[in-house]
Amino acid sequence: MNSIEDKLKKMIVKASRINISENDINEKINLVDDLQLDSIDVMKLIIDIENQFSILFNEEDLLLDNLSSYGNLLNYIMKLTNKEK
């Protein structure tokens, strides 16, 4: 099964600047502090997510606080795709 969670974890592992596995990613892991993504990395990840899930992030939701953790990002994607966790 290739769920949204699995796909997102793979994308985050690929974007991360540190050596991390999908099993290391949890709801609270911070994309910037824990995975060392900079603003350009985050924007690239957002573009990849939009393409992968055929969604568009609202400009006002692109605040780093809203998308800072895996859990926040996953919840946002679920909301845009009308899926439940």
SVG drawing of the C-alpha trace seen along z (x, -y; Angstrom):
<svg xmlns="http://www.w3.org/2000/svg" viewBox="-13 -35 36 37">
<polyline fill="none" stroke="black" stroke-width="0.4" points="0.0,0.0 1.4,-3.4 -0.5,-5.8 -0.1,-9.5 1.9,-9.0 4.3,-6.7 4.7,-8.9 5.3,-12.0 7.9,-10.2 9.8,-9.2 9.7,-12.7 11.0,-14.1 13.8,-11.5 14.9,-12.5 14.8,-16.3 16.5,-15.9 20.1,-17.1 20.9,-14.4 20.9,-10.6 17.5,-9.6 15.1,-6.7 11.4,-6.7 11.1,-4.9 12.8,-7.9 10.0,-10.3 7.3,-10.9 4.5,-13.5 6.7,-16.0 9.8,-15.9 10.7,-19.4 11.7,-19.9 14.0,-22.8 15.4,-22.0 15.6,-18.2 16.1,-17.6 18.1,-20.8 16.0,-21.9 16.4,-25.5 13.7,-27.7 14.7,-26.6 14.5,-23.0 11.1,-23.5 9.8,-25.2 11.2,-22.4 9.4,-19.9 6.2,-21.8 6.4,-21.9 7.1,-18.1 4.1,-17.6 1.8,-19.6 2.9,-17.6 2.7,-14.2 -0.8,-14.8 -2.3,-17.1 -2.9,-19.8 -2.1,-23.5 -1.0,-25.1 -2.8,-28.3 -0.3,-31.2 -1.5,-32.3 -0.8,-28.8 2.8,-28.8 3.9,-30.1 6.7,-28.0 4.8,-27.5 2.0,-25.8 4.3,-23.4 7.2,-23.1 6.6,-19.5 5.8,-16.2 2.5,-16.0 1.4,-19.6 2.4,-19.0 0.6,-15.6 -2.6,-17.1 -2.5,-19.9 -2.2,-17.5 -5.0,-15.3 -7.2,-18.4 -6.5,-19.4 -7.0,-15.8 -10.1,-15.4 -8.7,-12.3 -8.7,-11.3 -5.7,-10.0"/>
</svg>
